[in-house]
Amino acid sequence: MRPVLADDVVATDQPVVVVQLAQATPDANDPIEPVNRAIFAFNEFIYALLIRPMAEFYVLVLPQEARDGVKNFLTNVRTPVVLANDLLQGEGQRAWITTERFVINSTVGIGGLIDVAKMWGIEGHDEDVGQTFAVWGAPEGFYLVLPVLGPSNPRDAIGQFLDGYLDPVSYWASNTDREEITWGRTLLRGVDSYSRVMDDLKKLKDTSIDYYAAVRSISRQKREAEIRNGAPQDTPLPDIKYDFNAELTTR
């Protein structure tokens, strides 16, 4: 599974804006909506039964500083995937920034536990194969909700699978019968990601006329922003990525 990174949370009143966005989006691109809604309901059941309790326990046990260290470490370990996609997209400057961050955080940042590069003004970014396909001109296709993984589309679903082949840690673990490393890393990243957005998701659910439509609208707009490398948008959107995309490779 490829983890998804969740960073800043939103202000208390922002979900209301999100609902308006969801209602105002005419092109949902969702031809299999009944199927997607069924999978969405299944995911919500799994999140409520397993993922949210784990995320709440994670927040209860670890202070914010420790959780930030976990997030920083997991982000640093994923750097090869980001760097490879920077290069595949022809983004030389961004590739250099990614390399700088990896060297600084792996050394001065104690193996990536501390984001020293960010402290020095070198901001990070995320890239994946799905974004690379988009830059190459591949259409997103229809809206798709994946079991457990959540909002996606055919292009990004294929990209999530291929990301594992760009990840040396996942590749090494798969080829040395250490799959538990991949699964443990994926679970930890998923719990950490979900813990950072679970309160905002609850606010969104409580304020949405149609929670499914709100999540669909946000996820598609956020994805478009990521493909544009964070180009400004008229309306700010919360990051709802709860990443359980396993970085699996085959032997």
PECOR-V831917 format. One record per backbone hydrogen bond with DSSP energy under -0.5 kcal/mol. CO is the residue of the C=O (numbers start at 1). NH is the residue of the N-H. If there is no record, write none. Layout:
co=CO nh=NH
co=CO nh=NH
This chain:
co=1 nh=3
co=1 nh=246
co=1 nh=247
co=2 nh=245
co=4 nh=243
co=5 nh=7
co=8 nh=239
co=11 nh=14
co=13 nh=16
co=13 nh=17
co=14 nh=17
co=14 nh=18
co=15 nh=19
co=16 nh=20
co=17 nh=21
co=18 nh=22
co=19 nh=23
co=20 nh=24
co=21 nh=25
co=22 nh=25
co=24 nh=26
co=26 nh=28
co=29 nh=143
co=30 nh=33
co=32 nh=35
co=32 nh=36
co=33 nh=37
co=34 nh=38
co=35 nh=39
co=36 nh=40
co=37 nh=41
co=38 nh=42
co=39 nh=43
co=40 nh=44
co=41 nh=45
co=42 nh=46
co=43 nh=47
co=44 nh=48
co=45 nh=49
co=46 nh=50
co=46 nh=51
co=47 nh=52
co=50 nh=54
co=51 nh=55
co=52 nh=56
co=53 nh=57
co=54 nh=58
co=55 nh=59
co=56 nh=60
co=57 nh=61
co=58 nh=62
co=63 nh=67
co=64 nh=68
co=65 nh=69
co=66 nh=70
co=67 nh=71
co=68 nh=72
co=69 nh=73
co=70 nh=74
co=71 nh=75
co=72 nh=76
co=73 nh=77
co=74 nh=78
co=76 nh=79
co=77 nh=80
co=78 nh=81
co=78 nh=82
co=79 nh=83
co=80 nh=84
co=81 nh=85
co=82 nh=86
co=83 nh=87
co=84 nh=88
co=85 nh=89
co=86 nh=91
co=87 nh=90
co=90 nh=92
co=91 nh=95
co=92 nh=96
co=93 nh=97
co=94 nh=98
co=95 nh=99
co=96 nh=100
co=97 nh=101
co=98 nh=102
co=99 nh=103
co=100 nh=104
co=101 nh=105
co=102 nh=106
co=103 nh=107
co=104 nh=108
co=104 nh=109
co=105 nh=112
co=106 nh=111
co=107 nh=110
co=109 nh=113
co=109 nh=114
co=110 nh=113
co=114 nh=116
co=115 nh=119
co=116 nh=120
co=117 nh=122
co=118 nh=121
co=121 nh=123
co=128 nh=132
co=129 nh=133
co=130 nh=134
co=131 nh=135
co=132 nh=136
co=133 nh=138
co=134 nh=137
co=140 nh=155
co=142 nh=154
co=144 nh=146
co=144 nh=152
co=146 nh=150
co=147 nh=149
co=150 nh=146
co=152 nh=144
co=153 nh=157
co=154 nh=158
co=155 nh=159
co=156 nh=160
co=157 nh=161
co=158 nh=162
co=159 nh=163
co=160 nh=164
co=161 nh=164
co=162 nh=165
co=162 nh=166
co=163 nh=166
co=164 nh=167
co=166 nh=168
co=167 nh=171
co=168 nh=172
co=169 nh=173
co=170 nh=174
co=171 nh=175
co=172 nh=176
co=173 nh=176
co=173 nh=178
co=174 nh=177
co=178 nh=181
co=178 nh=182
co=179 nh=183
co=180 nh=184
co=181 nh=185
co=182 nh=186
co=183 nh=187
co=184 nh=188
co=185 nh=189
co=186 nh=190
co=187 nh=191
co=188 nh=192
co=189 nh=193
co=190 nh=194
co=191 nh=195
co=192 nh=196
co=193 nh=196
co=193 nh=197
co=194 nh=197
co=194 nh=198
co=197 nh=201
co=198 nh=202
co=199 nh=203
co=200 nh=204
co=201 nh=205
co=202 nh=206
co=203 nh=207
co=204 nh=208
co=210 nh=214
co=211 nh=215
co=212 nh=216
co=213 nh=217
co=214 nh=218
co=215 nh=219
co=216 nh=220
co=217 nh=221
co=218 nh=222
co=219 nh=223
co=220 nh=224
co=221 nh=225
co=222 nh=226
co=223 nh=227
co=224 nh=228
co=225 nh=230
co=225 nh=231
co=226 nh=229
co=238 nh=240
co=240 nh=242
co=241 nh=243
co=242 nh=244
co=244 nh=246
co=246 nh=2
co=246 nh=248
